[in-house]
């Protein structure tokens, strides 16, 4: 999150961060806190890359019912911001 919000990143770096955050989000054995940071990081990256928000929205909507209350709270927060 800090890197995304406070530093200017090269396209390759942004791509690598985006790819790894989506992997964290999709991977079923990750902890909720890691997924929450991944969601927020992808939201920030989506402000620069227009394809990220629709993909993030799809994943959050599809997986919403599978996760804990903490995940659902972060998902609701970000889905409101995307819409």
PDB file as gemmi writes it, atoms N, CA and C in Angstrom:
CRYST1    1.000    1.000    1.000  90.00  90.00  90.00 P 1                      
ATOM      1  N   UNK A   1       0.824  -1.188   0.000  1.00  0.00           N  
ATOM      2  CA  UNK A   1       0.000   0.000   0.000  1.00  0.00           C  
ATOM      3  C   UNK A   1       0.867   1.250   0.000  1.00  0.00           C  
ATOM      4  N   UNK A   2       1.892   1.267   0.833  1.00  0.00           N  
ATOM      5  CA  UNK A   2       2.751   2.444   0.920  1.00  0.00           C  
ATOM      6  C   UNK A   2       3.389   2.755  -0.428  1.00  0.00           C  
ATOM      7  N   UNK A   3       3.923   1.736  -1.081  1.00  0.00           N  
ATOM      8  CA  UNK A   3       4.569   1.939  -2.378  1.00  0.00           C  
ATOM      9  C   UNK A   3       3.608   2.533  -3.389  1.00  0.00           C  
ATOM     10  N   UNK A   4       2.420   1.998  -3.418  1.00  0.00           N  
ATOM     11  CA  UNK A   4       1.424   2.438  -4.394  1.00  0.00           C  
ATOM     12  C   UNK A   4       1.008   3.875  -4.136  1.00  0.00           C  
ATOM     13  N   UNK A   5       0.846   4.237  -2.890  1.00  0.00           N  
ATOM     14  CA  UNK A   5       0.337   5.557  -2.542  1.00  0.00           C  
ATOM     15  C   UNK A   5       1.397   6.647  -2.528  1.00  0.00           C  
ATOM     16  N   UNK A   6       2.664   6.301  -2.281  1.00  0.00           N  
ATOM     17  CA  UNK A   6       3.654   7.340  -2.024  1.00  0.00           C  
ATOM     18  C   UNK A   6       4.838   7.382  -2.978  1.00  0.00           C  
ATOM     19  N   UNK A   7       4.970   6.402  -3.830  1.00  0.00           N  
ATOM     20  CA  UNK A   7       6.108   6.385  -4.743  1.00  0.00           C  
ATOM     21  C   UNK A   7       5.636   6.303  -6.190  1.00  0.00           C  
ATOM     22  N   UNK A   8       6.455   6.804  -7.058  1.00  0.00           N  
ATOM     23  CA  UNK A   8       6.195   6.662  -8.486  1.00  0.00           C  
ATOM     24  C   UNK A   8       6.846   5.362  -8.932  1.00  0.00           C  
ATOM     25  N   UNK A   9       6.036   4.465  -9.451  1.00  0.00           N  
ATOM     26  CA  UNK A   9       6.509   3.151  -9.845  1.00  0.00           C  
ATOM     27  C   UNK A   9       6.609   3.046 -11.360  1.00  0.00           C  
ATOM     28  N   UNK A  10       7.550   2.239 -11.815  1.00  0.00           N  
ATOM     29  CA  UNK A  10       7.636   1.941 -13.236  1.00  0.00           C  
ATOM     30  C   UNK A  10       6.483   1.023 -13.607  1.00  0.00           C  
ATOM     31  N   UNK A  11       6.133   0.988 -14.893  1.00  0.00           N  
ATOM     32  CA  UNK A  11       5.038   0.134 -15.353  1.00  0.00           C  
ATOM     33  C   UNK A  11       5.269  -1.328 -14.987  1.00  0.00           C  
ATOM     34  N   UNK A  12       6.504  -1.796 -15.117  1.00  0.00           N  
ATOM     35  CA  UNK A  12       6.814  -3.179 -14.781  1.00  0.00           C  
ATOM     36  C   UNK A  12       6.543  -3.453 -13.301  1.00  0.00           C  
ATOM     37  N   UNK A  13       6.912  -2.517 -12.451  1.00  0.00           N  
ATOM     38  CA  UNK A  13       6.685  -2.680 -11.016  1.00  0.00           C  
ATOM     39  C   UNK A  13       5.187  -2.713 -10.695  1.00  0.00           C  
ATOM     40  N   UNK A  14       4.434  -1.813 -11.313  1.00  0.00           N  
ATOM     41  CA  UNK A  14       2.986  -1.806 -11.111  1.00  0.00           C  
ATOM     42  C   UNK A  14       2.367  -3.109 -11.585  1.00  0.00           C  
ATOM     43  N   UNK A  15       2.819  -3.612 -12.721  1.00  0.00           N  
ATOM     44  CA  UNK A  15       2.308  -4.876 -13.249  1.00  0.00           C  
ATOM     45  C   UNK A  15       2.599  -6.038 -12.304  1.00  0.00           C  
ATOM     46  N   UNK A  16       3.805  -6.065 -11.760  1.00  0.00           N  
ATOM     47  CA  UNK A  16       4.173  -7.135 -10.840  1.00  0.00           C  
ATOM     48  C   UNK A  16       3.355  -7.065  -9.542  1.00  0.00           C  
ATOM     49  N   UNK A  17       3.166  -5.872  -9.029  1.00  0.00           N  
ATOM     50  CA  UNK A  17       2.359  -5.702  -7.817  1.00  0.00           C  
ATOM     51  C   UNK A  17       0.916  -6.105  -8.098  1.00  0.00           C  
ATOM     52  N   UNK A  18       0.380  -5.671  -9.225  1.00  0.00           N  
ATOM     53  CA  UNK A  18      -0.992  -6.011  -9.587  1.00  0.00           C  
ATOM     54  C   UNK A  18      -1.170  -7.520  -9.700  1.00  0.00           C  
ATOM     55  N   UNK A  19      -0.266  -8.161 -10.394  1.00  0.00           N  
ATOM     56  CA  UNK A  19      -0.344  -9.608 -10.570  1.00  0.00           C  
ATOM     57  C   UNK A  19      -0.275 -10.340  -9.230  1.00  0.00           C  
ATOM     58  N   UNK A  20       0.647  -9.943  -8.379  1.00  0.00           N  
ATOM     59  CA  UNK A  20       0.782 -10.635  -7.096  1.00  0.00           C  
ATOM     60  C   UNK A  20      -0.423 -10.386  -6.193  1.00  0.00           C  
ATOM     61  N   UNK A  21      -1.010  -9.186  -6.215  1.00  0.00           N  
ATOM     62  CA  UNK A  21      -2.188  -8.896  -5.384  1.00  0.00           C  
ATOM     63  C   UNK A  21      -3.389  -9.703  -5.862  1.00  0.00           C  
ATOM     64  N   UNK A  22      -3.559  -9.848  -7.174  1.00  0.00           N  
ATOM     65  CA  UNK A  22      -4.649 -10.689  -7.670  1.00  0.00           C  
ATOM     66  C   UNK A  22      -4.433 -12.145  -7.261  1.00  0.00           C  
ATOM     67  N   UNK A  23      -3.197 -12.611  -7.282  1.00  0.00           N  
ATOM     68  CA  UNK A  23      -2.904 -13.973  -6.838  1.00  0.00           C  
ATOM     69  C   UNK A  23      -3.242 -14.143  -5.358  1.00  0.00           C  
ATOM     70  N   UNK A  24      -2.894 -13.151  -4.527  1.00  0.00           N  
ATOM     71  CA  UNK A  24      -3.215 -13.214  -3.112  1.00  0.00           C  
ATOM     72  C   UNK A  24      -4.725 -13.271  -2.908  1.00  0.00           C  
ATOM     73  N   UNK A  25      -5.434 -12.502  -3.708  1.00  0.00           N  
ATOM     74  CA  UNK A  25      -6.879 -12.412  -3.567  1.00  0.00           C  
ATOM     75  C   UNK A  25      -7.567 -13.705  -4.001  1.00  0.00           C  
ATOM     76  N   UNK A  26      -7.091 -14.311  -5.046  1.00  0.00           N  
ATOM     77  CA  UNK A  26      -7.718 -15.515  -5.601  1.00  0.00           C  
ATOM     78  C   UNK A  26      -7.320 -16.766  -4.829  1.00  0.00           C  
ATOM     79  N   UNK A  27      -6.108 -16.793  -4.317  1.00  0.00           N  
ATOM     80  CA  UNK A  27      -5.601 -17.961  -3.609  1.00  0.00           C  
ATOM     81  C   UNK A  27      -6.424 -18.206  -2.344  1.00  0.00           C  
ATOM     82  N   UNK A  28      -6.994 -19.380  -2.225  1.00  0.00           N  
ATOM     83  CA  UNK A  28      -7.902 -19.691  -1.130  1.00  0.00           C  
ATOM     84  C   UNK A  28      -7.259 -19.841   0.235  1.00  0.00           C  
ATOM     85  N   UNK A  29      -5.971 -20.118   0.308  1.00  0.00           N  
ATOM     86  CA  UNK A  29      -5.356 -20.369   1.615  1.00  0.00           C  
ATOM     87  C   UNK A  29      -4.670 -19.145   2.224  1.00  0.00           C  
ATOM     88  N   UNK A  30      -4.921 -17.973   1.703  1.00  0.00           N  
ATOM     89  CA  UNK A  30      -4.352 -16.740   2.278  1.00  0.00           C  
ATOM     90  C   UNK A  30      -5.215 -16.266   3.442  1.00  0.00           C  
ATOM     91  N   UNK A  31      -4.602 -15.593   4.377  1.00  0.00           N  
ATOM     92  CA  UNK A  31      -5.304 -15.026   5.522  1.00  0.00           C  
ATOM     93  C   UNK A  31      -6.121 -13.818   5.081  1.00  0.00           C  
ATOM     94  N   UNK A  32      -7.147 -13.498   5.866  1.00  0.00           N  
ATOM     95  CA  UNK A  32      -8.056 -12.401   5.534  1.00  0.00           C  
ATOM     96  C   UNK A  32      -7.322 -11.064   5.487  1.00  0.00           C  
ATOM     97  N   UNK A  33      -6.400 -10.839   6.393  1.00  0.00           N  
ATOM     98  CA  UNK A  33      -5.673  -9.564   6.423  1.00  0.00           C  
ATOM     99  C   UNK A  33      -4.896  -9.345   5.127  1.00  0.00           C  
ATOM    100  N   UNK A  34      -4.270 -10.380   4.608  1.00  0.00           N  
ATOM    101  CA  UNK A  34      -3.539 -10.255   3.345  1.00  0.00           C  
ATOM    102  C   UNK A  34      -4.487  -9.962   2.206  1.00  0.00           C  
ATOM    103  N   UNK A  35      -5.648 -10.605   2.229  1.00  0.00           N  
ATOM    104  CA  UNK A  35      -6.626 -10.355   1.173  1.00  0.00           C  
ATOM    105  C   UNK A  35      -7.173  -8.929   1.261  1.00  0.00           C  
ATOM    106  N   UNK A  36      -7.367  -8.441   2.483  1.00  0.00           N  
ATOM    107  CA  UNK A  36      -7.871  -7.080   2.667  1.00  0.00           C  
ATOM    108  C   UNK A  36      -6.877  -6.055   2.124  1.00  0.00           C  
ATOM    109  N   UNK A  37      -5.599  -6.244   2.409  1.00  0.00           N  
ATOM    110  CA  UNK A  37      -4.584  -5.345   1.862  1.00  0.00           C  
ATOM    111  C   UNK A  37      -4.503  -5.468   0.344  1.00  0.00           C  
ATOM    112  N   UNK A  38      -4.652  -6.667  -0.157  1.00  0.00           N  
ATOM    113  CA  UNK A  38      -4.641  -6.873  -1.610  1.00  0.00           C  
ATOM    114  C   UNK A  38      -5.806  -6.140  -2.255  1.00  0.00           C  
ATOM    115  N   UNK A  39      -6.978  -6.211  -1.661  1.00  0.00           N  
ATOM    116  CA  UNK A  39      -8.157  -5.527  -2.193  1.00  0.00           C  
ATOM    117  C   UNK A  39      -7.928  -4.027  -2.231  1.00  0.00           C  
ATOM    118  N   UNK A  40      -7.426  -3.491  -1.134  1.00  0.00           N  
ATOM    119  CA  UNK A  40      -7.200  -2.035  -1.071  1.00  0.00           C  
ATOM    120  C   UNK A  40      -6.093  -1.594  -2.038  1.00  0.00           C  
ATOM    121  N   UNK A  41      -5.061  -2.395  -2.157  1.00  0.00           N  
ATOM    122  CA  UNK A  41      -3.983  -2.066  -3.088  1.00  0.00           C  
ATOM    123  C   UNK A  41      -4.483  -2.102  -4.526  1.00  0.00           C  
ATOM    124  N   UNK A  42      -5.281  -3.103  -4.855  1.00  0.00           N  
ATOM    125  CA  UNK A  42      -5.826  -3.190  -6.210  1.00  0.00           C  
ATOM    126  C   UNK A  42      -6.783  -2.026  -6.497  1.00  0.00           C  
ATOM    127  N   UNK A  43      -7.523  -1.601  -5.487  1.00  0.00           N  
ATOM    128  CA  UNK A  43      -8.383  -0.441  -5.674  1.00  0.00           C  
ATOM    129  C   UNK A  43      -7.560   0.797  -6.031  1.00  0.00           C  
ATOM    130  N   UNK A  44      -6.462   1.004  -5.312  1.00  0.00           N  
ATOM    131  CA  UNK A  44      -5.583   2.145  -5.601  1.00  0.00           C  
ATOM    132  C   UNK A  44      -4.961   2.030  -6.992  1.00  0.00           C  
ATOM    133  N   UNK A  45      -4.501   0.846  -7.349  1.00  0.00           N  
ATOM    134  CA  UNK A  45      -3.922   0.640  -8.678  1.00  0.00           C  
ATOM    135  C   UNK A  45      -4.974   0.831  -9.772  1.00  0.00           C  
ATOM    136  N   UNK A  46      -6.213   0.515  -9.463  1.00  0.00           N  
ATOM    137  CA  UNK A  46      -7.299   0.673 -10.428  1.00  0.00           C  
ATOM    138  C   UNK A  46      -7.591   2.114 -10.780  1.00  0.00           C  
ATOM    139  N   UNK A  47      -7.127   3.034  -9.960  1.00  0.00           N  
ATOM    140  CA  UNK A  47      -7.288   4.456 -10.278  1.00  0.00           C  
ATOM    141  C   UNK A  47      -6.431   4.854 -11.473  1.00  0.00           C  
ATOM    142  N   UNK A  48      -5.349   4.100 -11.710  1.00  0.00           N  
ATOM    143  CA  UNK A  48      -4.443   4.375 -12.832  1.00  0.00           C  
ATOM    144  C   UNK A  48      -4.720   3.465 -14.030  1.00  0.00           C  
ATOM    145  N   UNK A  49      -5.174   2.249 -13.757  1.00  0.00           N  
ATOM    146  CA  UNK A  49      -5.391   1.251 -14.801  1.00  0.00           C  
ATOM    147  C   UNK A  49      -6.868   0.893 -14.838  1.00  0.00           C  
ATOM    148  N   UNK A  50      -7.550   1.299 -15.881  1.00  0.00           N  
ATOM    149  CA  UNK A  50      -9.004   1.168 -15.929  1.00  0.00           C  
ATOM    150  C   UNK A  50      -9.522  -0.266 -15.978  1.00  0.00           C  
ATOM    151  N   UNK A  51      -8.710  -1.244 -16.262  1.00  0.00           N  
ATOM    152  CA  UNK A  51      -9.171  -2.624 -16.336  1.00  0.00           C  
ATOM    153  C   UNK A  51      -9.232  -3.304 -14.965  1.00  0.00           C  
ATOM    154  N   UNK A  52      -8.577  -2.738 -13.960  1.00  0.00           N  
ATOM    155  CA  UNK A  52      -8.481  -3.390 -12.655  1.00  0.00           C  
ATOM    156  C   UNK A  52      -9.797  -3.346 -11.885  1.00  0.00           C  
ATOM    157  N   UNK A  53     -10.467  -2.202 -11.853  1.00  0.00           N  
ATOM    158  CA  UNK A  53     -11.703  -2.089 -11.076  1.00  0.00           C  
ATOM    159  C   UNK A  53     -12.779  -3.075 -11.523  1.00  0.00           C  
ATOM    160  N   UNK A  54     -13.050  -3.218 -12.820  1.00  0.00           N  
ATOM    161  CA  UNK A  54     -14.067  -4.217 -13.212  1.00  0.00           C  
ATOM    162  C   UNK A  54     -13.689  -5.648 -12.822  1.00  0.00           C  
ATOM    163  N   UNK A  55     -12.420  -5.988 -12.949  1.00  0.00           N  
ATOM    164  CA  UNK A  55     -11.973  -7.327 -12.575  1.00  0.00           C  
ATOM    165  C   UNK A  55     -12.074  -7.525 -11.065  1.00  0.00           C  
ATOM    166  N   UNK A  56     -11.668  -6.531 -10.302  1.00  0.00           N  
ATOM    167  CA  UNK A  56     -11.769  -6.584  -8.851  1.00  0.00           C  
ATOM    168  C   UNK A  56     -13.231  -6.691  -8.422  1.00  0.00           C  
ATOM    169  N   UNK A  57     -14.079  -5.930  -9.029  1.00  0.00           N  
ATOM    170  CA  UNK A  57     -15.506  -5.963  -8.720  1.00  0.00           C  
ATOM    171  C   UNK A  57     -16.087  -7.358  -8.979  1.00  0.00           C  
ATOM    172  N   UNK A  58     -15.711  -7.978 -10.071  1.00  0.00           N  
ATOM    173  CA  UNK A  58     -16.194  -9.306 -10.408  1.00  0.00           C  
ATOM    174  C   UNK A  58     -15.744 -10.323  -9.365  1.00  0.00           C  
ATOM    175  N   UNK A  59     -14.473 -10.282  -8.994  1.00  0.00           N  
ATOM    176  CA  UNK A  59     -13.936 -11.231  -8.016  1.00  0.00           C  
ATOM    177  C   UNK A  59     -14.603 -11.044  -6.655  1.00  0.00           C  
ATOM    178  N   UNK A  60     -14.730  -9.804  -6.215  1.00  0.00           N  
ATOM    179  CA  UNK A  60     -15.340  -9.544  -4.914  1.00  0.00           C  
ATOM    180  C   UNK A  60     -16.803  -9.988  -4.888  1.00  0.00           C  
ATOM    181  N   UNK A  61     -17.523  -9.740  -5.950  1.00  0.00           N  
ATOM    182  CA  UNK A  61     -18.928 -10.134  -6.015  1.00  0.00           C  
ATOM    183  C   UNK A  61     -19.080 -11.647  -6.050  1.00  0.00           C  
ATOM    184  N   UNK A  62     -18.254 -12.321  -6.823  1.00  0.00           N  
ATOM    185  CA  UNK A  62     -18.349 -13.778  -6.953  1.00  0.00           C  
ATOM    186  C   UNK A  62     -17.944 -14.498  -5.673  1.00  0.00           C  
ATOM    187  N   UNK A  63     -16.931 -14.004  -4.975  1.00  0.00           N  
ATOM    188  CA  UNK A  63     -16.394 -14.692  -3.804  1.00  0.00           C  
ATOM    189  C   UNK A  63     -16.959 -14.188  -2.480  1.00  0.00           C  
ATOM    190  N   UNK A  64     -17.840 -13.225  -2.532  1.00  0.00           N  
ATOM    191  CA  UNK A  64     -18.335 -12.564  -1.324  1.00  0.00           C  
ATOM    192  C   UNK A  64     -18.888 -13.558  -0.305  1.00  0.00           C  
ATOM    193  N   UNK A  65     -19.717 -14.471  -0.734  1.00  0.00           N  
ATOM    194  CA  UNK A  65     -20.388 -15.397   0.180  1.00  0.00           C  
ATOM    195  C   UNK A  65     -19.465 -16.470   0.760  1.00  0.00           C  
ATOM    196  N   UNK A  66     -18.267 -16.617   0.225  1.00  0.00           N  
ATOM    197  CA  UNK A  66     -17.345 -17.669   0.650  1.00  0.00           C  
ATOM    198  C   UNK A  66     -16.466 -17.277   1.837  1.00  0.00           C  
ATOM    199  N   UNK A  67     -16.475 -15.995   2.227  1.00  0.00           N  
ATOM    200  CA  UNK A  67     -15.472 -15.509   3.175  1.00  0.00           C  
ATOM    201  C   UNK A  67     -16.068 -15.029   4.492  1.00  0.00           C  
ATOM    202  N   UNK A  68     -15.167 -14.636   5.373  1.00  0.00           N  
ATOM    203  CA  UNK A  68     -15.528 -14.203   6.724  1.00  0.00           C  
ATOM    204  C   UNK A  68     -16.144 -12.805   6.730  1.00  0.00           C  
ATOM    205  N   UNK A  69     -16.626 -12.413   7.901  1.00  0.00           N  
ATOM    206  CA  UNK A  69     -17.236 -11.092   8.062  1.00  0.00           C  
ATOM    207  C   UNK A  69     -16.227  -9.968   7.796  1.00  0.00           C  
ATOM    208  N   UNK A  70     -14.983 -10.163   8.184  1.00  0.00           N  
ATOM    209  CA  UNK A  70     -13.950  -9.145   7.954  1.00  0.00           C  
ATOM    210  C   UNK A  70     -13.721  -8.934   6.455  1.00  0.00           C  
ATOM    211  N   UNK A  71     -13.636 -10.019   5.718  1.00  0.00           N  
ATOM    212  CA  UNK A  71     -13.469  -9.929   4.257  1.00  0.00           C  
ATOM    213  C   UNK A  71     -14.671  -9.227   3.647  1.00  0.00           C  
ATOM    214  N   UNK A  72     -15.863  -9.601   4.097  1.00  0.00           N  
ATOM    215  CA  UNK A  72     -17.088  -9.013   3.553  1.00  0.00           C  
ATOM    216  C   UNK A  72     -17.150  -7.517   3.818  1.00  0.00           C  
ATOM    217  N   UNK A  73     -16.675  -7.080   4.969  1.00  0.00           N  
ATOM    218  CA  UNK A  73     -16.683  -5.648   5.297  1.00  0.00           C  
ATOM    219  C   UNK A  73     -15.778  -4.870   4.340  1.00  0.00           C  
ATOM    220  N   UNK A  74     -14.597  -5.385   4.090  1.00  0.00           N  
ATOM    221  CA  UNK A  74     -13.677  -4.726   3.157  1.00  0.00           C  
ATOM    222  C   UNK A  74     -14.248  -4.767   1.745  1.00  0.00           C  
ATOM    223  N   UNK A  75     -14.814  -5.891   1.363  1.00  0.00           N  
ATOM    224  CA  UNK A  75     -15.397  -6.025   0.033  1.00  0.00           C  
ATOM    225  C   UNK A  75     -16.530  -5.016  -0.164  1.00  0.00           C  
ATOM    226  N   UNK A  76     -17.414  -4.884   0.817  1.00  0.00           N  
ATOM    227  CA  UNK A  76     -18.515  -3.909   0.722  1.00  0.00           C  
ATOM    228  C   UNK A  76     -17.978  -2.494   0.572  1.00  0.00           C  
ATOM    229  N   UNK A  77     -16.976  -2.161   1.373  1.00  0.00           N  
ATOM    230  CA  UNK A  77     -16.372  -0.815   1.333  1.00  0.00           C  
ATOM    231  C   UNK A  77     -15.829  -0.507  -0.067  1.00  0.00           C  
ATOM    232  N   UNK A  78     -15.071  -1.429  -0.625  1.00  0.00           N  
ATOM    233  CA  UNK A  78     -14.453  -1.194  -1.921  1.00  0.00           C  
ATOM    234  C   UNK A  78     -15.483  -1.244  -3.051  1.00  0.00           C  
ATOM    235  N   UNK A  79     -16.450  -2.138  -2.960  1.00  0.00           N  
ATOM    236  CA  UNK A  79     -17.485  -2.195  -3.996  1.00  0.00           C  
ATOM    237  C   UNK A  79     -18.281  -0.892  -4.050  1.00  0.00           C  
ATOM    238  N   UNK A  80     -18.539  -0.277  -2.903  1.00  0.00           N  
ATOM    239  CA  UNK A  80     -19.216   1.024  -2.891  1.00  0.00           C  
ATOM    240  C   UNK A  80     -18.382   2.085  -3.580  1.00  0.00           C  
ATOM    241  N   UNK A  81     -17.084   2.050  -3.352  1.00  0.00           N  
ATOM    242  CA  UNK A  81     -16.191   3.041  -3.958  1.00  0.00           C  
ATOM    243  C   UNK A  81     -16.068   2.836  -5.475  1.00  0.00           C  
ATOM    244  N   UNK A  82     -16.131   1.587  -5.918  1.00  0.00           N  
ATOM    245  CA  UNK A  82     -16.006   1.306  -7.347  1.00  0.00           C  
ATOM    246  C   UNK A  82     -17.248   1.765  -8.097  1.00  0.00           C  
ATOM    247  N   UNK A  83     -18.418   1.558  -7.508  1.00  0.00           N  
ATOM    248  CA  UNK A  83     -19.676   1.900  -8.171  1.00  0.00           C  
ATOM    249  C   UNK A  83     -19.883   3.354  -8.158  1.00  0.00           C  
TER     250      UNK A  83                                                      
END                                                                             
